[in-house]
Amino acid sequence: MTSIAARLKPLPDYLASGLDLVLVGANPGIMSAEQGHYYAHPQNGFWKLLHRSGLVEEPLEPTDDVRIVDFGIGLTDLVQRPTSGINDLSQKERRSGAPLLLAKLEACQPRVVCFNGKEVYRGFSGQGCQLGLQRERVAGARVFVVPSSSPRNARWSFDEKLRYFRHLKRVVAKEVARDG
């Protein structure tokens, strides 16, 4: 896997100014990097969660990631290097991605930033968290943490993950209405 991962390219950021939501993953998985699309593993529930929660109006697939900004949503990762999983990233590597991610968020000024997993948030902030809405803001944005959509996160059922994505949808809707 290491030699395969070394040959793979990172995924592009899908970011723009004034997004309602930016979703932050840990880093591209091997399958996503091979296919060149976010959350490409067929068992990753990310795209179904986005639709079933109401964050996007139509069902999307990994190849639709290029259109995600049309829905007011951005995609990026804490670390750009593809690996088979977050555990293949050292704490130092995770922390070194934080300043670059912060700069990206400051540039696009989203209303809400959502970390796809507690370990992604920990890598960014250096501290633990509970799932859901956080007290602090990042680049002026509300911060939310959902259970990782990765198929490796089997301790959470799809329906449990969906509850958090629906809560995220309500937070985003509230921020959009507030900014009107």
matplotlib code that plots the C-alpha trace (Angstrom):
import matplotlib.pyplot as plt

x = [0.0, 2.8, 4.2, 0.7, 0.0, 3.3, 2.3, -1.2, -2.0, -4.0, -7.5, -8.3, -10.0, -13.5, -13.7, -15.1, -15.9, -19.0, -19.9, -22.6, -20.6, -17.1, -16.7, -13.2, -12.0, -8.8, -7.1, -7.9, -8.2, -6.5, -9.6, -10.6, -7.1, -7.1, -10.5, -9.8, -13.0, -13.9, -15.4, -15.2, -15.2, -18.6, -19.2, -18.5, -21.9, -20.9, -22.8, -26.0, -25.7, -25.4, -28.6, -30.7, -30.0, -31.2, -27.9, -28.1, -31.4, -30.5, -28.6, -24.9, -22.1, -18.3, -18.0, -20.3, -17.8, -16.8, -20.3, -20.4, -19.8, -23.1, -24.8, -23.0, -20.7, -17.0, -14.7, -11.1, -8.9, -6.7, -3.8, -3.5, -1.4, -3.5, -3.3, -5.3, -6.7, -6.2, -4.1, -1.4, -1.0, 1.2, 0.0, 2.8, 1.5, -2.1, -1.0, 1.1, -2.0, -3.8, -2.2, -2.9, -6.5, -7.0, -5.7, -8.1, -11.0, -10.1, -9.9, -13.4, -15.2, -17.8, -20.7, -20.1, -17.1, -17.8, -15.1, -15.8, -14.8, -13.5, -9.9, -10.0, -11.0, -8.3, -5.7, -6.8, -7.3, -5.0, -7.9, -10.6, -14.3, -17.8, -19.8, -22.1, -21.8, -18.7, -18.4, -15.5, -15.5, -12.9, -12.3, -15.6, -17.5, -19.5, -17.8, -19.6, -18.2, -20.0, -19.1, -16.7, -18.5, -15.7, -16.7, -13.9, -16.1, -18.4, -19.3, -21.8, -24.7, -25.8, -28.9, -26.8, -24.6, -27.6, -28.9, -25.7, -25.9, -29.5, -28.4, -25.7, -28.3, -30.3, -27.2, -26.4, -30.0, -29.9, -26.7, -27.9, -31.2, -29.2, -27.0, -30.0]
y = [0.0, 2.5, 2.4, 2.8, 5.7, 7.4, 7.5, 8.9, 12.6, 14.6, 15.6, 19.1, 21.4, 22.4, 25.8, 29.2, 32.4, 32.6, 28.9, 27.9, 24.8, 23.4, 19.7, 18.7, 15.1, 13.6, 12.9, 11.1, 7.3, 5.1, 4.4, 8.1, 9.1, 6.4, 7.6, 11.3, 11.9, 12.5, 9.7, 7.2, 4.0, 2.4, 1.6, 5.2, 6.7, 10.3, 11.1, 9.3, 11.1, 14.5, 13.8, 12.0, 14.8, 17.4, 19.2, 18.6, 18.3, 15.5, 12.2, 12.6, 10.3, 10.7, 11.9, 14.8, 16.2, 18.8, 20.2, 20.4, 24.2, 24.6, 23.5, 26.0, 23.3, 22.9, 19.9, 19.8, 17.6, 18.3, 16.4, 16.1, 12.9, 9.8, 6.9, 3.8, 5.5, 8.3, 6.0, 6.1, 9.8, 10.8, 13.3, 15.7, 15.3, 16.0, 19.1, 20.4, 20.4, 22.8, 26.1, 25.5, 24.4, 27.5, 29.7, 28.1, 28.6, 32.2, 32.8, 31.3, 32.4, 29.7, 30.0, 26.5, 24.2, 20.5, 18.0, 14.5, 12.7, 13.6, 12.6, 15.1, 17.9, 16.7, 16.9, 20.4, 21.9, 19.7, 19.0, 16.5, 17.2, 15.8, 15.3, 18.1, 21.8, 23.2, 26.4, 27.9, 29.4, 28.9, 31.7, 33.2, 30.0, 27.8, 24.5, 21.1, 17.6, 14.5, 10.9, 9.8, 8.6, 6.1, 2.5, 1.9, 3.7, 0.8, 1.6, 4.2, 3.0, 4.8, 6.1, 7.4, 9.2, 10.5, 12.1, 14.2, 15.2, 16.3, 18.3, 19.8, 20.7, 22.6, 24.5, 25.5, 26.6, 28.7, 30.4, 31.1, 32.6, 34.7, 36.1, 36.4]
z = [0.0, 0.8, -2.7, -4.2, -1.8, -2.7, -6.4, -5.7, -6.1, -3.5, -4.2, -5.2, -2.8, -3.7, -2.0, -2.9, -1.0, 1.1, 1.3, 3.7, 4.8, 4.4, 5.2, 6.3, 6.0, 7.5, 4.1, 0.9, 1.2, -1.4, -3.4, -3.4, -4.6, -7.2, -8.6, -8.0, -6.1, -2.4, -0.4, -3.3, -1.2, -1.9, 1.8, 2.8, 3.6, 3.1, -0.1, 1.1, 4.5, 2.7, 0.7, 3.4, 5.8, 3.4, 3.0, -0.7, -2.6, -5.0, -4.6, -5.4, -6.1, -5.7, -9.3, -8.4, -6.0, -8.7, -8.4, -4.6, -4.5, -6.5, -3.3, -1.2, 0.2, 0.1, 0.5, 1.7, 3.9, 6.9, 5.3, 1.5, 1.4, 0.5, 2.9, 3.7, 6.8, 9.4, 11.6, 8.9, 9.6, 12.5, 15.1, 13.8, 10.2, 11.3, 13.3, 10.4, 8.2, 10.6, 9.6, 5.9, 6.6, 8.7, 5.9, 3.4, 5.8, 6.4, 2.6, 1.9, 5.1, 5.3, 7.7, 9.2, 9.2, 9.8, 10.7, 9.5, 12.6, 16.1, 15.1, 12.3, 14.7, 17.2, 14.5, 13.6, 17.1, 19.2, 21.6, 22.0, 21.6, 21.8, 18.6, 17.5, 17.7, 19.3, 21.4, 19.5, 16.0, 13.3, 10.8, 12.1, 11.3, 13.6, 14.2, 14.0, 14.4, 12.9, 13.4, 10.7, 7.6, 7.0, 6.7, 9.4, 11.9, 12.4, 16.0, 14.7, 12.6, 9.5, 11.3, 14.2, 11.8, 9.9, 13.2, 13.4, 9.7, 10.2, 13.2, 11.1, 8.4, 11.1, 12.2, 8.6, 8.0, 11.1, 10.1, 6.6, 8.0, 10.5, 7.7, 5.5]

ax = plt.figure().add_subplot(projection="3d")
ax.plot(x, y, z, "-o")
ax.set_aspect("equal")
plt.show()
